[in-house]
Amino acid sequence: MSAKRWKLSAVAVFSVIFVAGAGFAFTRSAAQVGGKGATPDSGFDVLRLPNSIAGDAHLADEKGFFAKYHIRVDWTGNLGHGPAGVVSVVAGQNDAAGSISTAMITARSSGAKVKIVAASSGSTKEAPLFRYIVKDGSPITGKPTDFIGKKVVANPATITWYPLVVYLKRAGVDYHKVQFVSLPSPLATEQALNQGEVDVLAASDSGPPGSKLLKEGGYRVLPGISDFEVLGIDHIGGWVMREDFIQAHPHVVRRFIAALAEADVWGNEHPTEAREIISRRMEVPAAYRKYQGVWRKAPPSALVDEASIRKWIAILEEFEQIPRGVVKPEDVFTNAYNPSVSSATGEATAVR
């Protein structure tokens, strides 16, 4: 699914896909996943992953952590954003994908049997994932009423959208009075903001277009409306897999998580090199690479944070994107396959 077609609500999209593919069985042979001899590297298991929202997986691939755990990645191409990655897992097009947790929770509420198996992206007050940027001279100062009637570049049902709608709702402002728009590229976004075609950009100050605009000057960040300041959630997203895949290939899942965790540790210790690897592998245009921020610190254990999941569920229920009480945290995630988890049964301790 392309980014341009992600116009429906997340609930509608996941409902359509789940109904169309109800009962979809994981049909890849054991020789491809969870088996031996599927690749020129004898004994390696193959996992299909999208290129997008996959920074730690790119590091794990580049630095040999996947190879260490006898995994080879079949990179399936770019997707518009994280929710599209979850859709691809639900549809059986990928074996795992990275995304914001809300997309995974919404998919679960629509009947898709998926679970978050590893944490990836995080956020802090000092280094939030997303802020909101305006041109110098804009009348928008950050007051909730400033956004009424304005155009904001933010994809609905993604991390660019939730902080602002929560901020507005808390202040008693109807977020439906804000026009949220999606643009196809950083260049198109820059041009639209510069020419006054849009008023606000939800963006990261550690990557383009946000970092480029702020570094070149003429733009400013609206204070107090970052994702962390509004939501107070430090675990933003992670990796999702289908339950039937997890049950069929538990040892592959353990090794996948172990490789991601080692990549996170390496990235935390080598942030500049991590940034360069991801920029190259994601084919970030050369003109934009100098605006890429350093690697964002990731949870070194890749453990999923239950408190963050509970907060995400509460937000989705509040905005009526999932029915109240339908989804519980234990439905959405599992740490049972994380090698850092100490288990009396030893279930999650062995990764090879």
N, C-alpha and C positions, 0 to 999 in steps of 0.2 A: 504494500500500500504506500503510495507516495505522500509526501508531506502536504501537497496541495489538496488531496482528497480528505485529509483529516479535518473535516468540518463539523461532523456530527459530535454529539456528546460521547464521552467515553463509554457510558452505559449502553447507548444505542449501538455503537460500533461493536463492542464485545458481545452484545446480545445477538446481533446479526450473524457474526462469525461463529458463535458457539452453536446457534440453532442450525446454521448451514452445515456445520461440521460435527454435529452431535454424535458422540460415539466414535469419533475419529481415533483410530488405533495407531499406535506407534509401529510402523511397519518396516523400519530399516532392519536389515538382517544383523545377526550377532557378529558377522564378519566385519561389519562396518562400525558398529558401536558396541562396546562391551565385549568384543571378541578379539581374535588375533589375525594377523596377516592381511589386514584390509589395505595397508599402504606399503610403499616400498620399504618403509622402516618396519621390519618384522616385529610384531608384538605391540605396535602402537594402536591406540583407539582413536577414532576420528570424531571430533565434535564440530558441528556446524554453528558458527557464530557470525552475527552481523558485525560490520566494521564499526558501526556507530555506538556511542556510549560504551566504549570498550577499552578505556585507557589501560587499566591494569591487565587486561587480557593481552593487549599489544605488548606490554612489557614482559609478561610471562612468556610470550612467544619469542620475542626478540632476544631475551636474556637466557633462554634455554630452560626455564622452569617447567613449561609444558613437556618438553622433551625429557626432563628429569623424571617426570611422573608418567612417561609413556603415553603422552597425548599429542596428537597432531590436529591442528585446527584447519577446517575448511572454511575460509572466509567467504561469506555469501554476498557481500556488497553493502552499500550504504543505505540507511533508512533515515527518514526525516527527523525522527526523535524517538525517545524511549518508548512511549506507548505503542508506536508502530512495531517496535521490537517484540513487545509482549504479544501483540497480535500474531506476529510471525511464529512465535513459539506455540501459541494456542492452535494455529493452523498446521503445525508440524513442519514448517519451513526451516526452522532453526531448532537446535537442541537447547540453547540457552540464549538469553539476551539481557542486557543491562537497561535499567529504566528507573524512573522515579517510582517510589513504592505505591503511590496512589493508583497507577495504571495496573499494577499487579493485584491490588485489593479489589479494584473495580472488575477486573476480569474474573476474579474468584466469586464475587457477588452475582455475576451473570451466569455462573455455573461452570466456568472453566476450571479444571483441576490443575492448578499451577501453584507453586510455592517459591518463595524467596529462599535461596540456599546460601547466599553470601552477600555481605555488605560491600559496597564500593564507595560511592561518593558520600562525602560528609560536608558539614557546614559548621562554622563558628561565628561568633560575633565579630571577631577580628578579620576573618576571611569567609564571609558569606558566599554562597554559591551565586546568588543573583541580587542585583540592585536595580533601581529605576533611574534612568538617565534622561535629562532634558537639555535643550540648548541654553547657553547663557542668555539671559534676557527673557526667558520664558516666564509667563505669569504664574506658572505652576510652582508652588513652593513646597508642596507635600501635604497641605491640608486636604482632608478627605473630599471636601466639596470642590476642590480644584479640578478633580478628574471628571466631573460630570460633563458629558458631551464631548469629551476628548477621545482621540484615537491613540490606543496603546498597542505597541507591537509586542504581543505575548500570545503564545499558543494556548488555547483553552485546554484544560485538563493536564497541563504540564507544570513544572516547577516555576516557570516564568509567570504563570497565571495566578496560582493559589495565594501567594503572599499579598497581592494587591486586593483580591476580592475579599480575603479574610480581613484585611486592614479596613476596607470600606464598610463591610458589614458590621464590624465591631463599633464603628463610628456612626452607624445608623444611616449610611448612604447606600442607595440602591445601586449595586454594581452593574445591573442591567442597563444603566444609563451611560455606561462606558462602552465605547466601541473597540473591541479587541480585534486586531488584524494580524495576519501572518504574511511574511514577505519571503521571497525565495532564496535570498542570499545576503551575506554581510554587505556587499556593495549596494544592493537595492535598499537595504535598511539605512545605510549611511545617507544615500541620496534622498530618501523619503524624509528622514529627520532633518536634514540640512535644508531641504526645500519647503519645509513646513507642511508636508503632506500627512505627517503623523506628529503627535505631540510628545509622546513618551516612549522610551525603549526599555524593555526589561532585558538586561544583559549582564554579563559577568565583567568585572573590571580586571580579570586575569586572562581574558581571551577576546579576540575580535568578534563583532565590531566594537563592543563596549570599551575594551582596553585601548583600541586604536583611537577612538573618539576622545577619550579622556586624556591620552598622552599627547595628542596633537593640539588639544585646547579648544575652547569654545563650547564646552559641554560641562555639565556638573551632575553630581549624584544627589538625588533627593534624600535627605537625612531621615533615618528612623524607619525605613520601609524595606529593609533587606529581608530575605527569606528567614534568616535566623532571628532577627529582631521581632518579626511579626509572629512566626510560627513556633519558635523556640524548639526546633527539631534539629538534632545534630546528625541523625542518620537519614539522608535524603533518599537514597536508592540502593539498588543492588542487582544481583543476578537471579533471574527466574528460570525455573525448569518445570516441565510437565511432571505430574505425579507418576504417570505410568513409566516415564523414562527413568525417574529416580528409583522406582521399585525394581525395574528391570536391570539397572546398571548402577547399583549403589557404590561399587568400588571405583567406577569411573567418576561418579559425583564427588567422592572423597578426594580423589587425586586432582580433580579440577579445582576444588576449593583450596587444597594445599598449595597448588601452583599459584593461584591468585593471591593467597596470603603472602607467599614469598615475594611475589612481584610487588605487593603493596609495601612490604618492608624495604625492599630494594629502592623503590621509588621514593619513599620517605627519606632514605639516606642519600639519594642522588637526584634531587629534584630538578636540577638543570638538565642533566642528561636524559631524565625521564621525559621532560617536556620536548626535547629535541627528537627523541624516538617517536613519540606519539604524533608530533607535528608531521614528521616525515611519512609515517605509515598511514596517517589520515589524509595525506596529500594536501596539507594546508598550503595555499599558494605562497610562494616565496615572499611576496610583498606583505603578507600578513604574519609571517613567522616571527618577525622581530617584536611583534606585539603580544605574542603568546606569553602568559605568565608562567611561573614555575609550576611544577607538579603540585597538585593539592594533596595534602596529607590524607591518607586513607587509613581505616582501621587495620592495624597490622595483623590482627587475627582473622579478619573478614567475618567476624561474628555479627549476626543480625541483632539489633537492639530492640527488645520487646517494647520498651517505653515509647520509642519513636513510632513503632507500628500502631500502638494504641492511639497515639495522637493523630496519626493519619486517618485511622478509621473514624475517629470522632469528627474530624473535619469533613470527611466525605458524607457522613450521616447528617451533619449540620446543613450541608448544602444540597441535601436530598439527591446525592449522586449514587448512594446505595441505601437500601432500606435499613432502618434501625434494627440492630440485633441480629442481622443475618450473618455477618462476618465477625469471627473472633480472631484474636491474634494467632492462636495456634492453628487456625485454618490457613493462614497466610504465609507463615514462614516456618522453617525448621533449622536448628543448629545441630541436629543429630549427626550430620555427616561432616561437620567441621572437625578437623584433626586436633584442634586445640581444646576441644571439649573433653573433659575427663568423664568417662562413663564406667559405671560399675560392671557393665556387661562387656566393655571393650569395643562396643559397636563403632564408636567414632574415633578410636585411637589409631587404628592401622590405616595407612593410606597407600600401601604398595601391595 
